[in-house]
């Protein structure tokens, strides 16, 4: 175990990837504090990431050859994405049972725990640390999208499912890019084939494989995808620079939430995956564990917080949780990533 820890702490590529995320978030904080980027500018950066960069990041991750192993890994993460969110819907009743007398507080804490900022926080980090995991993370997020715009809205608003939510769920650029990319990836051998230039001569490829058929188009798509992580982190830093920490830090519920969401759940799901692997019930590889871990260890989703505020149910608590959990995530991230790499070096999965 000591050798594994030493190996991680001397891995310059890993240290560089972790420091990149933390330092760019701090840069965003500095730019926000100095007024170089205004709060409105930070929001525009976030919108740019969500509508331009992340959809291409999701789509591009599927532009690769399919084989039985990658298909198995992808389907594992699809199943995990649904099981993970369904399990949390029930487990959060236990986590927040002491608040059962306050329905509003209990409901909001549960929704913010079930739905983390996987799109804006989890996937950009995975893209830097485990680029090959972006495909799996995008598949994992399908379950997240389904439940966020259905269960998440219904619980926070106390209303029935709205047509606008279904529209938002289906027409979201990231959802469209993910589903389109996944269909091309899965059925690429069945799609009409064209002859393209390969490294060792002409090869046959599906007409929808943009990376092979139209590299002149795939290049700008790759450039836009590369903006996702740095712009997301700068936006997070700008957001943190505009809020008062004292009020959030004084909220006991926010601290309790942060422990559950950022420590108990990620480590708990990793332990469960270890048991399912060693018993042969649901064996997974390390990349699947890493993706699930990082998608679990995320502060609350902005959309979930917005649901709470718009419904006027524990709006202040939601805002405090969002702020404190984001700060705690940034602080904990290097430590949790070291734990993750130690698990990898130890060959547990």
C-alpha positions as CSV (number, residue, x, y, z in Angstrom):
1,X,0.0,0.0,0.0
2,X,2.8,2.4,0.8
3,X,4.4,1.7,-2.5
4,X,1.1,2.5,-4.2
5,X,0.8,5.8,-2.4
6,X,4.4,6.7,-3.3
7,X,3.8,5.8,-6.9
8,X,0.8,8.1,-7.0
9,X,2.5,11.0,-5.3
10,X,5.5,10.8,-7.7
11,X,3.3,10.5,-10.9
12,X,3.9,13.8,-12.5
13,X,1.2,13.3,-15.1
14,X,-1.4,12.7,-12.4
15,X,-0.2,15.6,-10.2
16,X,-0.2,17.9,-13.3
17,X,-3.8,16.9,-14.1
18,X,-5.0,17.6,-10.5
19,X,-3.1,20.9,-10.2
20,X,-4.5,22.0,-13.5
21,X,-8.1,21.8,-12.3
22,X,-7.4,23.4,-8.9
23,X,-5.2,26.2,-10.3
24,X,-7.7,27.1,-13.1
25,X,-10.5,27.3,-10.6
26,X,-8.3,29.6,-8.5
27,X,-7.6,31.7,-11.6
28,X,-11.3,32.1,-12.1
29,X,-11.7,33.1,-8.5
30,X,-9.0,35.8,-8.9
31,X,-10.5,37.1,-12.1
32,X,-13.9,37.3,-10.4
33,X,-12.6,39.1,-7.3
34,X,-10.7,41.6,-9.5
35,X,-13.7,42.3,-11.6
36,X,-12.0,41.2,-14.8
37,X,-14.9,38.7,-15.3
38,X,-18.2,39.9,-14.0
39,X,-20.9,37.6,-12.6
40,X,-22.8,38.0,-15.9
41,X,-19.6,37.0,-17.7
42,X,-19.2,33.9,-15.6
43,X,-22.8,32.9,-16.4
44,X,-22.1,33.4,-20.1
45,X,-19.0,31.2,-19.8
46,X,-21.1,28.5,-18.2
47,X,-23.7,28.8,-20.9
48,X,-21.0,28.5,-23.6
49,X,-19.7,25.3,-22.0
50,X,-23.1,23.7,-21.7
51,X,-24.3,24.6,-25.3
52,X,-21.1,24.4,-27.3
53,X,-18.2,22.7,-25.6
54,X,-19.7,19.8,-23.6
55,X,-22.0,18.6,-26.4
56,X,-19.0,18.2,-28.7
57,X,-17.0,16.6,-25.9
58,X,-19.8,14.0,-25.4
59,X,-20.2,13.4,-29.2
60,X,-16.5,13.2,-29.9
61,X,-16.0,10.6,-27.2
62,X,-18.0,8.1,-29.3
63,X,-15.9,8.6,-32.4
64,X,-13.9,5.4,-31.9
65,X,-14.0,1.8,-33.0
66,X,-16.3,-0.5,-31.0
67,X,-15.3,-3.9,-29.6
68,X,-16.8,-6.3,-27.1
69,X,-14.9,-4.9,-24.2
70,X,-15.7,-1.2,-24.8
71,X,-19.4,-2.2,-25.4
72,X,-19.5,-4.1,-22.2
73,X,-18.0,-1.2,-20.3
74,X,-20.4,1.2,-21.8
75,X,-23.5,-0.9,-21.0
76,X,-22.2,-1.4,-17.4
77,X,-22.1,2.4,-17.0
78,X,-25.6,2.7,-18.5
79,X,-26.9,0.3,-15.9
80,X,-24.9,1.9,-13.1
81,X,-26.2,5.3,-14.0
82,X,-29.8,4.2,-13.6
83,X,-29.2,2.0,-10.5
84,X,-27.1,4.7,-8.9
85,X,-29.8,7.3,-9.0
86,X,-32.6,4.9,-8.1
87,X,-30.7,3.7,-5.1
88,X,-30.0,7.3,-4.0
89,X,-33.7,8.2,-4.2
90,X,-34.4,5.6,-1.6
91,X,-31.1,5.9,0.5
92,X,-31.5,9.6,0.9
93,X,-34.6,8.9,3.0
94,X,-32.2,7.2,5.5
95,X,-29.5,9.9,5.2
96,X,-32.0,12.7,6.1
97,X,-34.4,10.9,8.3
98,X,-33.7,13.4,11.1
99,X,-35.4,16.0,9.0
100,X,-38.5,14.0,8.3
101,X,-40.5,16.5,10.4
102,X,-39.6,19.3,7.9
103,X,-40.9,18.1,4.5
104,X,-39.4,21.0,2.5
105,X,-35.9,20.6,4.0
106,X,-36.0,16.8,3.7
107,X,-37.1,17.0,0.0
108,X,-34.5,19.6,-1.0
109,X,-31.7,17.8,0.7
110,X,-32.6,14.6,-1.0
111,X,-32.9,16.1,-4.4
112,X,-29.6,17.9,-4.1
113,X,-27.9,14.7,-3.0
114,X,-29.3,12.6,-5.8
115,X,-28.4,15.1,-8.5
116,X,-24.8,16.3,-8.6
117,X,-23.2,18.6,-11.1
118,X,-22.0,15.7,-13.2
119,X,-22.2,17.6,-16.5
120,X,-20.4,20.8,-15.4
121,X,-18.0,19.4,-12.7
122,X,-17.7,15.6,-13.2
123,X,-17.2,15.2,-16.9
124,X,-14.6,18.1,-17.3
125,X,-12.4,16.5,-14.6
126,X,-12.8,13.0,-16.2
127,X,-11.8,14.5,-19.5
128,X,-8.5,15.7,-18.1
129,X,-7.7,12.7,-15.8
130,X,-9.2,9.8,-17.7
131,X,-9.9,11.0,-21.3
132,X,-10.9,7.5,-22.3
133,X,-13.6,7.6,-19.7
134,X,-15.6,10.5,-21.2
135,X,-17.6,8.0,-23.4
136,X,-18.6,6.1,-20.3
137,X,-19.4,9.2,-18.3
138,X,-21.7,10.4,-21.1
139,X,-23.5,7.1,-21.0
140,X,-23.7,7.2,-17.2
141,X,-25.4,10.6,-17.4
142,X,-28.3,9.3,-19.4
143,X,-30.0,8.1,-16.2
144,X,-29.2,11.3,-14.5
145,X,-31.0,13.4,-17.2
146,X,-34.1,11.1,-17.1
147,X,-34.5,11.5,-13.3
148,X,-33.4,15.1,-13.0
149,X,-36.2,16.5,-15.2
150,X,-38.8,14.1,-13.9
151,X,-38.3,13.1,-10.2
152,X,-36.2,16.1,-9.4
153,X,-38.7,18.6,-10.7
154,X,-41.8,16.8,-9.2
155,X,-40.3,16.6,-5.7
156,X,-38.9,20.1,-5.5
157,X,-42.0,21.7,-7.0
158,X,-44.7,19.5,-5.6
159,X,-46.4,19.5,-9.0
160,X,-46.9,17.0,-11.8
161,X,-44.5,16.6,-14.6
162,X,-44.6,19.5,-17.0
163,X,-44.4,19.3,-20.8
164,X,-41.5,21.9,-20.7
165,X,-39.4,19.5,-18.6
166,X,-39.9,16.7,-21.1
167,X,-38.9,19.1,-23.9
168,X,-35.9,20.3,-21.9
169,X,-34.8,16.7,-21.2
170,X,-35.1,15.6,-24.9
171,X,-33.9,18.7,-26.7
172,X,-30.9,19.4,-24.4
173,X,-27.8,19.8,-26.6
174,X,-25.8,17.4,-24.4
175,X,-28.5,14.8,-24.5
176,X,-28.9,15.0,-28.3
177,X,-25.1,14.8,-28.7
178,X,-24.8,11.8,-26.4
179,X,-27.6,9.8,-27.9
180,X,-26.5,10.6,-31.5
181,X,-22.9,9.7,-30.7
182,X,-23.9,6.5,-28.9
183,X,-26.1,5.3,-31.7
184,X,-23.3,5.9,-34.2
185,X,-20.8,4.1,-32.0
186,X,-23.0,1.1,-31.4
187,X,-24.3,0.6,-35.0
188,X,-21.2,1.8,-36.9
189,X,-20.7,-1.6,-38.5
190,X,-24.3,-1.6,-39.8
191,X,-24.3,1.9,-41.2
192,X,-23.5,2.6,-44.9
193,X,-19.7,2.3,-45.3
194,X,-17.4,4.6,-47.3
195,X,-13.7,4.2,-48.2
196,X,-11.4,6.6,-46.4
197,X,-7.6,6.9,-46.0
198,X,-6.2,5.1,-43.1
199,X,-2.7,5.0,-41.6
200,X,-1.9,1.8,-43.5
201,X,-4.0,2.4,-46.6
202,X,-7.7,2.7,-47.5
203,X,-10.2,1.4,-44.9
204,X,-14.0,1.1,-44.7
205,X,-15.7,3.3,-42.2
206,X,-19.3,4.3,-41.3
207,X,-20.4,7.4,-43.2
208,X,-21.2,9.0,-39.8
209,X,-17.7,8.6,-38.3
210,X,-16.9,12.3,-38.6
211,X,-13.3,11.7,-37.3
212,X,-12.5,9.5,-40.3
213,X,-14.8,10.7,-43.0
214,X,-14.5,14.5,-42.4
215,X,-11.4,15.3,-40.4
216,X,-11.6,18.9,-41.6
217,X,-14.9,19.1,-39.6
218,X,-13.8,16.9,-36.7
219,X,-10.8,19.2,-36.0
220,X,-12.9,22.3,-35.0
221,X,-15.2,20.0,-33.0
222,X,-12.2,18.7,-31.1
223,X,-11.0,22.3,-30.4
224,X,-14.4,23.2,-29.0
225,X,-14.5,20.1,-26.9
226,X,-11.1,21.0,-25.5
227,X,-12.6,24.3,-24.1
228,X,-15.1,22.4,-21.8
229,X,-12.8,21.8,-18.9
230,X,-10.9,25.1,-18.6
231,X,-14.0,27.3,-19.2
232,X,-16.0,25.3,-16.8
233,X,-13.4,25.7,-14.1
234,X,-13.0,29.4,-14.7
235,X,-16.7,29.8,-14.4
236,X,-16.8,27.9,-11.1
237,X,-14.0,30.1,-9.8
238,X,-15.9,33.3,-10.9
239,X,-19.0,32.0,-9.1
240,X,-17.2,31.3,-5.9
241,X,-15.7,34.8,-5.9
242,X,-19.1,36.5,-5.9
243,X,-20.6,34.9,-2.7
244,X,-20.2,35.2,1.0
245,X,-18.8,32.1,2.6
246,X,-19.6,32.9,6.2
247,X,-23.3,32.3,5.9
248,X,-22.9,29.0,4.1
249,X,-20.2,27.9,6.6
250,X,-22.6,28.6,9.5
251,X,-25.2,26.2,8.1
252,X,-25.0,22.8,9.9
253,X,-27.2,21.2,7.2
254,X,-24.7,22.3,4.5
255,X,-21.8,20.6,6.3
256,X,-23.8,17.5,6.9
257,X,-24.9,17.4,3.2
258,X,-21.2,17.9,2.1
259,X,-20.1,14.9,4.2
260,X,-22.8,12.7,2.8
261,X,-22.5,13.8,-0.8
262,X,-18.8,14.2,-1.2
263,X,-17.4,11.5,1.1
264,X,-19.9,8.9,2.1
265,X,-21.5,8.3,-1.3
266,X,-18.3,8.2,-3.5
267,X,-16.5,5.9,-1.0
268,X,-19.6,3.9,-0.4
269,X,-20.3,3.2,-4.1
270,X,-16.7,2.3,-4.6
271,X,-16.9,-0.2,-1.8
272,X,-20.1,-1.7,-3.3
273,X,-18.4,-2.1,-6.7
274,X,-15.5,-3.8,-5.0
275,X,-17.8,-6.3,-3.5
276,X,-19.7,-6.9,-6.7
277,X,-16.4,-7.4,-8.5
278,X,-14.8,-9.9,-6.1
279,X,-18.0,-11.9,-5.8
280,X,-18.5,-11.9,-9.6
281,X,-22.0,-10.5,-9.3
282,X,-21.3,-7.4,-11.3
283,X,-17.5,-7.3,-12.2
284,X,-16.2,-3.9,-13.3
285,X,-12.8,-2.5,-14.3
286,X,-11.0,0.5,-12.8
287,X,-12.1,3.0,-15.4
288,X,-15.8,2.2,-14.6
289,X,-15.0,2.7,-10.9
290,X,-13.2,6.0,-11.6
291,X,-16.0,7.4,-13.7
292,X,-18.7,6.4,-11.2
293,X,-16.6,7.8,-8.3
294,X,-16.0,11.2,-9.9
295,X,-19.6,11.5,-11.1
296,X,-20.7,10.7,-7.5
297,X,-18.3,13.2,-5.9
298,X,-19.9,16.4,-7.3
299,X,-21.6,19.4,-5.7
300,X,-25.3,19.8,-6.3
301,X,-26.5,20.3,-9.9
302,X,-27.3,23.9,-10.8
303,X,-30.6,22.8,-12.3
304,X,-31.7,21.1,-9.0
305,X,-30.8,24.3,-7.0
306,X,-32.7,26.3,-9.6
307,X,-35.8,24.1,-9.1
308,X,-35.6,24.8,-5.3
309,X,-35.3,28.5,-5.7
310,X,-38.0,28.8,-8.3
311,X,-40.4,26.8,-6.1
312,X,-39.4,28.9,-3.1
313,X,-38.6,25.8,-1.0
314,X,-35.5,26.2,1.1
315,X,-34.0,28.6,-1.4
316,X,-31.4,30.0,1.1
317,X,-30.4,26.5,2.2
318,X,-30.0,25.4,-1.4
319,X,-27.8,28.3,-2.2
320,X,-25.7,27.7,0.9
321,X,-25.3,24.1,0.1
322,X,-24.3,24.8,-3.5
323,X,-21.6,27.3,-2.3
324,X,-20.1,25.2,0.5
325,X,-20.2,21.9,-1.3
326,X,-18.4,23.4,-4.3
327,X,-15.7,24.8,-2.0
328,X,-15.4,21.5,-0.2
329,X,-15.2,19.6,-3.5
330,X,-12.3,21.7,-4.7
331,X,-10.5,21.1,-1.4
332,X,-11.2,17.4,-1.2
333,X,-10.6,16.7,-4.9
334,X,-6.8,16.2,-4.7
335,X,-7.2,13.9,-1.7
336,X,-10.0,11.8,-3.2
337,X,-8.1,11.5,-6.5
338,X,-5.0,10.2,-4.6
339,X,-7.2,7.6,-3.0
340,X,-8.6,6.7,-6.4
341,X,-5.1,6.3,-7.9
342,X,-3.9,4.3,-4.9
343,X,-6.8,1.9,-5.6
344,X,-5.7,1.7,-9.2
345,X,-2.0,1.1,-8.3
346,X,-3.0,-1.6,-5.8
347,X,-4.7,-3.5,-8.6
348,X,-7.9,-3.9,-6.7
349,X,-10.0,-3.8,-9.9
